[in-house]
């Protein structure tokens, strides 16, 4: 009895030790996740406010978007640890819509954008984002950074009332030269803080340190008689934070309304998913894991749909903040959920501080985002990469600046495919052998497809060839209908001259292609299985 008690006591002790060890491990994980989430929340404040200026909306609206976007996306995400928020890319896409049609149309567009993203995920189309070539990604990032850079200069302009045909109108003009120089100096000072702080400590986000320092300077200068423009000045009122509220966009659903919002919604959906997939791929490489692309598409769509019904401006995954989260120890949904909840607390109880942030500080933050986004190494490539890749980077960058991000990516992918087809099409050649019995064999090497059919046809000397011609496909690949049509065209020319053409050593999948097209081809195929001839005639 005593022995059993001692044995059970020992067993319980061992079990308790194991549980305490597991609890201690989980306790460490939870601590890392929470601290990582708080770090991200602090870093989100200046960037979210800065993105509001890009889009031309209230900073509080952008911050509340970051809360809803981050929370909903974190719950449904296919890539734990990834941070979603209001972003520069979406801000750029919707800026013109907001300026022309106002916030009600924006909210409706965000809802439609979310629905499109959900559909893309449900139809499992997200996998096709993997075909985006690296030069397209470089051009996308470079173009996005230039667009963000150009958008910041609006903060250096002020309203001025002018008379046009006897009517007072408000016009945007540059600041007085003295104020402009002072603001530029503070922008440079903000950038310097962000650059040098990480060299001393990474415990606090450098952008947050810069904003705090700049806000203190702005308060001191204001008391001394010089006023730096702040968030409150930009908004034209004191911003008050609170819980996001459910809201149905006040728009009349009609064909005309859909014609207005659908292009923006489609572009926003594609841009958002492109950035989300790129972010997912970056985190996959950092953590040596693999996220679920289609699930992430659905998560982004749900987040944007909910966002639209809570008066949000839409968003997507953030590469910079996601990297901060991963490097800070965030690996699960917990850190991605803590970040928006902490940000909500800052909005509700610290909106007065947000109002006091000087514009110079926010512009400095955005300029550093631009510096971090632009792929500077692409300027050094020159002759180190193929010319067609350099051309794609330039085209995507230019289209991003002057059209939009989604169109640029689509054009980049199409150009990459065409250039690949052109180069691949040139890699086809033939070895010719003349047999003693008077036949001639063409041994084809390479892939036959739409990009190589012209070169393929030039390999044959139809008029001077003997009556018995063999085309050996052991080292060739018939890829598409263009290839079948090219082969059939050659067969018809040989037949018209009374010559016999036979295809040999076709792979099984190539034989299937000809079998499916047997009613529209006229070729003589010797199969590799039973070596019997198959005759298909038109």
C-alpha positions in Angstrom: 0.0 0.0 0.0 2.8 2.4 1.0 4.7 1.3 -2.0 1.8 2.0 -4.3 1.3 5.5 -2.7 5.0 6.3 -3.2 4.9 5.1 -6.8 1.7 7.1 -7.5 3.3 10.1 -5.8 6.4 9.8 -7.9 4.3 9.4 -11.0 2.3 12.5 -10.2 5.5 14.4 -9.4 6.9 13.4 -12.8 3.6 14.4 -14.5 3.6 17.8 -12.7 7.2 18.5 -13.7 6.2 17.8 -17.4 3.2 20.0 -17.2 5.1 22.8 -15.5 7.8 22.6 -18.2 5.2 22.7 -20.9 3.5 25.7 -19.1 6.8 27.4 -18.8 7.5 26.9 -22.5 4.0 28.2 -23.5 4.4 31.1 -21.1 7.6 32.1 -22.9 5.9 31.8 -26.3 2.9 33.8 -25.1 5.2 36.5 -23.8 7.1 36.7 -27.0 3.9 36.8 -29.1 2.4 39.6 -26.9 5.5 41.7 -26.9 5.9 41.3 -30.7 2.2 42.3 -31.2 2.8 45.5 -29.0 5.9 46.4 -31.0 3.9 46.1 -34.3 1.0 48.2 -32.9 3.4 51.0 -32.0 5.0 50.9 -35.4 1.5 50.9 -37.1 0.5 54.3 -35.7 2.8 56.6 -37.7 2.5 54.6 -40.9 -1.3 54.3 -40.7 -1.6 58.0 -40.2 0.8 58.7 -43.1 -1.2 56.4 -45.4 -4.3 58.5 -44.6 -2.6 61.5 -46.2 -1.8 59.4 -49.3 -5.5 58.5 -49.7 -6.8 61.8 -48.6 -8.9 60.6 -45.7 -9.0 61.2 -41.9 -6.1 59.6 -40.0 -8.6 58.1 -37.5 -10.3 56.3 -40.5 -7.0 54.8 -41.5 -6.2 53.8 -37.9 -9.6 52.1 -37.5 -9.1 50.4 -40.8 -5.8 49.0 -39.5 -7.6 47.7 -36.4 -10.4 45.9 -38.3 -8.2 44.7 -41.1 -5.6 43.4 -38.8 -8.0 41.6 -36.5 -10.2 39.9 -39.0 -7.3 38.9 -41.3 -5.4 37.5 -38.3 -8.3 35.3 -37.3 -8.8 33.8 -40.8 -5.3 34.0 -42.1 -3.5 31.3 -44.1 -0.1 32.6 -42.9 0.1 32.9 -39.1 2.4 35.8 -38.0 1.5 38.0 -41.0 0.3 41.5 -40.3 -2.5 43.2 -42.3 -3.5 46.8 -42.2 -4.2 49.9 -44.2 -1.4 50.1 -46.7 0.2 52.5 -49.2 -0.7 50.4 -52.2 -4.4 50.4 -51.5 -4.2 54.1 -50.5 -2.7 54.9 -53.9 -5.4 52.9 -55.7 -8.3 54.6 -54.0 -7.0 58.1 -53.8 -8.6 59.3 -57.1 -11.9 57.5 -56.2 -12.1 59.3 -52.9 -11.3 62.7 -54.6 -13.9 62.2 -57.3 -16.8 60.4 -55.5 -16.3 60.7 -51.8 -16.2 58.2 -48.9 -19.6 56.5 -49.5 -18.3 55.2 -52.8 -15.1 54.2 -51.1 -16.9 52.0 -48.5 -18.9 50.3 -51.3 -15.8 49.7 -53.3 -14.0 48.1 -50.3 -16.9 45.7 -49.8 -16.9 44.7 -53.5 -13.1 44.4 -53.4 -13.4 42.0 -50.5 -16.0 39.9 -52.3 -13.8 39.6 -55.4 -10.9 38.5 -53.2 -13.1 35.9 -51.5 -14.1 34.6 -54.9 -10.5 34.3 -56.0 -9.6 32.3 -52.9 -12.7 30.0 -53.1 -12.0 29.3 -56.8 -8.4 28.5 -55.8 -6.9 31.1 -58.2 -4.4 32.3 -55.6 -1.9 29.6 -56.7 -1.4 31.5 -60.0 0.3 34.3 -58.1 3.3 32.0 -57.9 4.0 32.6 -61.6 4.8 36.3 -61.0 8.4 36.6 -62.1 11.0 38.2 -59.9 11.6 41.2 -62.4 7.9 41.9 -62.2 8.2 42.0 -58.3 11.1 44.4 -58.6 9.3 46.7 -60.9 6.2 46.6 -58.7 8.1 47.5 -55.6 10.1 50.3 -57.4 7.0 51.8 -58.9 5.0 51.6 -55.6 7.9 53.4 -53.8 8.0 56.2 -56.4 4.2 56.6 -56.2 4.4 56.9 -52.4 7.3 59.4 -52.7 5.4 61.6 -55.1 2.3 61.5 -53.0 4.1 63.0 -50.0 4.7 66.3 -51.6 1.1 67.2 -51.2 1.9 67.8 -47.5 4.1 70.7 -48.5 1.2 72.6 -49.9 -1.5 74.7 -48.2 -4.9 76.0 -49.2 -5.1 79.5 -50.7 -8.3 81.3 -51.7 -8.1 82.8 -55.2 -10.6 84.6 -57.4 -11.5 82.8 -60.7 -14.0 84.8 -62.9 -15.2 86.6 -59.8 -15.7 83.4 -57.8 -13.7 82.5 -54.8 -11.9 79.1 -55.1 -9.5 77.2 -52.9 -6.2 76.3 -54.6 -3.3 74.2 -53.4 -0.1 76.2 -53.4 3.4 75.6 -52.0 4.2 76.8 -48.5 6.1 80.0 -48.0 9.8 79.4 -48.7 10.8 79.8 -45.0 8.2 77.3 -43.8 9.1 74.9 -46.6 12.8 74.9 -45.8 12.0 74.4 -42.1 9.7 71.5 -42.8 12.2 69.9 -45.1 14.9 70.1 -42.4 12.6 68.4 -39.9 11.8 65.7 -42.5 15.5 65.0 -42.9 15.9 65.0 -39.1 13.1 62.5 -38.8 14.7 60.2 -41.4 18.1 60.5 -39.5 16.4 59.4 -36.2 14.8 56.4 -38.0 18.2 55.5 -39.5 20.4 55.8 -36.5 18.2 54.5 -33.6 18.4 50.8 -34.7 22.2 51.1 -34.4 21.8 51.7 -30.7 18.6 49.7 -29.8 15.9 47.7 -31.5 13.7 47.4 -28.4 11.5 50.2 -29.6 10.4 50.9 -33.3 12.6 53.6 -34.6 9.7 55.3 -36.5 7.9 55.6 -33.2 10.9 57.2 -31.5 11.1 59.6 -34.4 7.4 60.5 -34.1 7.7 61.1 -30.3 10.8 63.3 -30.7 9.2 65.3 -33.4 6.0 65.7 -31.5 7.9 67.0 -28.5 9.8 69.5 -30.7 6.5 70.6 -32.3 5.0 71.3 -28.8 8.1 73.2 -27.7 8.2 75.3 -30.9 4.4 76.0 -30.6 5.0 77.4 -27.1 7.8 79.6 -28.4 5.6 81.0 -31.1 6.3 78.9 -34.2 3.7 76.4 -35.3 4.5 73.2 -37.2 1.7 71.8 -39.2 0.1 68.8 -37.4 -2.3 66.0 -38.1 -5.1 68.2 -36.6 -4.2 71.0 -39.0 -4.4 68.6 -42.0 -7.7 67.1 -40.9 -9.2 70.6 -40.1 -10.5 69.4 -36.8 -9.6 67.6 -33.6 -9.6 63.8 -34.2 -11.4 61.7 -31.6 -10.9 58.0 -31.5 -13.4 55.3 -30.6 -14.7 51.9 -31.4 -15.4 51.2 -35.1 -19.1 51.2 -35.8 -21.2 49.1 -38.2 -22.2 51.2 -41.2 -24.0 50.6 -44.4 -22.6 52.7 -47.3 -25.2 55.3 -48.3 -25.1 54.7 -52.1 -27.8 53.8 -54.5 -27.0 50.4 -56.1 -27.3 50.8 -59.8 -25.5 49.9 -63.0 -23.9 53.4 -63.2 -22.6 53.1 -59.6 -21.1 49.6 -60.3 -19.4 51.0 -63.5 -17.7 53.5 -61.2 -16.6 51.3 -58.4 -15.9 48.0 -60.2 -12.6 49.0 -61.9 -11.3 50.3 -58.6 -12.5 47.2 -56.7 -10.9 44.9 -59.2 -7.6 46.8 -59.2 -7.6 47.0 -55.4 -8.4 43.3 -55.1 -5.5 42.3 -57.4 -3.1 44.8 -55.9 -4.0 43.7 -52.3 -3.6 40.0 -53.1 -0.4 40.6 -55.0 1.1 42.3 -52.0 -0.3 39.7 -49.6 1.1 36.8 -51.7 4.5 38.5 -51.9 4.5 39.0 -48.1 3.5 35.4 -47.6 6.4 34.3 -49.7 8.8 36.5 -47.8 7.6 35.0 -44.4 7.8 31.5 -45.8 11.5 32.0 -46.6 12.2 33.6 -43.2 10.5 30.9 -41.2 11.2 27.9 -43.5 7.5 27.1 -43.5 4.7 27.3 -46.1 1.5 29.4 -45.8 -1.8 28.7 -47.6 -2.2 31.1 -50.5 -5.9 30.5 -51.2 -6.8 30.6 -47.6 -5.0 33.9 -47.3 -6.9 35.3 -50.3 -10.2 34.4 -48.5 -8.9 36.0 -45.2 -8.0 39.2 -47.0 -11.4 39.2 -48.7 -13.3 38.7 -45.5 -11.3 41.4 -43.8 -11.9 43.9 -46.5 -15.7 43.1 -46.7 -16.0 43.6 -42.9 -13.9 46.8 -43.3 -16.3 48.3 -45.8 -19.2 47.7 -43.4 -17.3 49.5 -40.6 -16.4 52.5 -42.7 -12.8 51.4 -43.6 -10.6 52.3 -46.5 -9.4 48.8 -47.2 -6.0 47.2 -46.9 -3.9 44.2 -47.3 -0.8 42.5 -45.8 2.2 44.6 -44.9 5.6 43.4 -45.8 7.5 45.7 -43.4 5.3 45.2 -40.4 5.1 41.4 -41.0 8.9 41.3 -41.0 9.0 43.3 -37.8 6.6 40.8 -36.2 8.6 37.7 -37.3 11.9 39.2 -36.2 10.4 40.2 -32.8 9.3 36.6 -32.2 5.8 36.5 -33.6 4.9 33.2 -35.2 1.2 32.6 -34.5 -2.1 34.3 -34.8 -1.7 35.7 -31.2 0.8 38.4 -32.1 -1.2 39.4 -35.2 -4.3 39.7 -33.0 -2.6 41.6 -30.1 -1.3 44.2 -32.6 -4.7 45.5 -33.7 -6.2 45.3 -30.2 -3.3 47.3 -28.8 -3.7 49.8 -31.6 -7.4 50.1 -30.8 -6.5 51.0 -27.2 -4.1 53.7 -28.4 -6.8 55.2 -30.6 -9.4 55.2 -27.9 -7.2 56.7 -25.1 -4.4 58.4 -27.1 -6.1 60.3 -29.9 -5.0 63.7 -28.4 -1.4 62.6 -29.0 -2.2 61.6 -32.6 -3.6 65.1 -33.2 -0.3 66.7 -32.1 1.9 64.7 -34.5 3.6 67.1 -36.9 3.3 66.4 -40.6 7.1 66.7 -41.1 7.5 63.6 -38.9 4.9 61.6 -40.9 6.5 62.6 -44.2 9.9 61.5 -42.8 8.4 58.1 -41.9 6.9 57.7 -45.3 10.2 58.7 -47.0 12.0 56.0 -45.1 9.2 53.5 -46.1 10.0 54.6 -49.7 13.7 54.0 -49.1 13.0 50.6 -47.7 10.6 49.6 -50.4 12.6 50.6 -53.4 14.9 47.8 -54.6 18.1 49.7 -54.9 20.1 46.7 -56.1 18.1 46.7 -59.3 19.9 49.9 -60.3 23.2 47.9 -60.2 22.1 45.0 -62.4 23.0 46.6 -65.8 24.6 43.8 -67.9 24.5 41.3 -65.0 21.0 40.1 -65.9 19.3 39.5 -69.3 18.2 42.6 -71.2 14.6 41.4 -71.3 14.5 41.3 -67.5 15.8 44.9 -67.3 13.1 45.9 -69.8 10.4 44.2 -67.7 11.6 46.0 -64.5 11.4 49.4 -66.3 8.1 48.7 -68.0 6.4 47.5 -64.7 7.9 50.5 -62.8 6.6 53.0 -65.4 3.2 51.5 -65.7 2.8 51.4 -61.9 3.6 55.1 -61.8 1.3 56.3 -64.6 -1.5 53.7 -64.6 -1.9 51.4 -61.5 -0.2 48.6 -59.7 -2.5 45.7 -60.8 -2.2 46.7 -64.5 1.5 46.9 -64.2 1.8 43.4 -62.7 -0.5 41.9 -65.4 1.5 43.6 -68.2 4.7 42.4 -66.6 3.6 38.8 -66.4 2.4 38.9 -70.0 5.7 40.4 -71.2 7.7 37.9 -69.3 5.7 35.0 -70.9 6.1 36.4 -74.4 9.8 37.0 -73.9 10.3 33.5 -72.5 8.4 32.1 -75.5 10.5 34.1 -77.9 13.8 32.9 -76.3 12.6 29.3 -75.9 11.3 29.3 -79.5 14.8 30.0 -80.8 16.3 26.9 -79.1 15.2 24.3 -81.7 17.5 22.6 -84.2 17.8 19.4 -86.2 20.2 16.6 -87.0 19.7 15.2 -90.5 20.6 11.6 -91.4 20.3 10.0 -94.9 19.7 6.3 -94.9 21.0 3.7 -97.4 17.5 2.9 -98.5 16.9 6.4 -99.7 14.9 7.8 -96.7 15.8 10.9 -94.8 15.5 11.4 -91.1 15.1 14.7 -89.3 16.0 14.4 -85.6 14.3 17.3 -83.9 15.8 18.8 -80.7 13.7 21.3 -78.7 10.1 22.2 -77.8 7.6 22.9 -80.6 5.0 25.4 -79.5 3.5 28.7 -80.7 6.8 30.5 -80.2 8.9 28.1 -82.2 6.7 26.9 -85.1 8.2 29.3 -87.6 11.7 28.1 -86.8 10.5 24.5 -86.9 9.1 24.9 -90.4 12.4 26.4 -91.6 14.2 23.2 -90.7 12.8 21.2 -93.7 13.8 21.2 -97.4 10.5 19.9 -98.7 11.1 20.3 -102.5 14.5 18.6 -102.5 13.8 15.9 -99.9 13.5 12.2 -101.1 10.1 10.4 -101.2 10.4 8.9 -97.7 10.8 11.3 -94.8 11.0 10.5 -91.1 10.7 13.0 -88.3 12.2 11.7 -85.0 10.7 13.3 -81.9 12.8 11.4 -79.3 14.5 14.7 -78.2 11.6 17.0 -79.0 8.3 18.0 -77.3 5.0 18.8 -79.0 3.5 21.4 -76.6 0.3 22.8 -78.1 -2.2 23.1 -81.0 0.1 25.5 -82.8 2.7 22.7 -82.9 0.2 20.2 -84.2 -1.0 22.6 -86.9 2.7 23.2 -87.9 3.4 19.5 -88.2 0.2 18.9 -90.1 1.0 21.8 -92.5 4.4 20.1 -93.3 2.7 16.8 -93.8 0.2 18.3 -96.2 3.1 19.8 -98.3 4.9 16.5 -98.4 1.6 14.7 -99.4 1.0 17.2 -102.2 4.3 16.3 -103.7 3.6 12.5 -103.4 6.0 12.0 -100.6 5.5 10.0 -97.5 6.1 11.5 -94.0 6.2 9.4 -90.9 6.5 10.7 -87.3 8.4 8.3 -84.9 9.2 8.1 -81.2 6.6 10.6 -80.1 6.1 10.6 -76.3 2.8 9.2 -75.0 1.4 12.7 -74.1 2.3 13.9 -77.6 0.4 10.9 -79.1 -2.6 11.9 -77.0 -2.5 15.4 -78.5 -2.6 13.9 -82.0 -5.2 11.4 -81.1 -7.5 14.2 -79.9 -6.9 16.2 -83.1 -7.2 13.2 -85.5 -10.2 14.7 -87.3 -8.2 17.8 -88.3 -4.8 16.3 -89.0 -3.2 14.3 -91.8 -0.1 12.7 -90.4 1.4 9.2 -90.3 2.5 8.3 -86.8 4.5 5.2 -85.8 3.8 4.6 -82.1 6.5 3.8 -79.7 4.3 1.1 -78.1 3.4 -1.3 -81.0 5.4 0.2 -83.8 2.3 0.1 -86.0 1.4 3.1 -88.2 -1.7 5.2 -87.4 -3.1 7.2 -90.3 -5.2 10.3 -89.5 -6.7 12.1 -92.5 -8.7 15.3 -92.8 
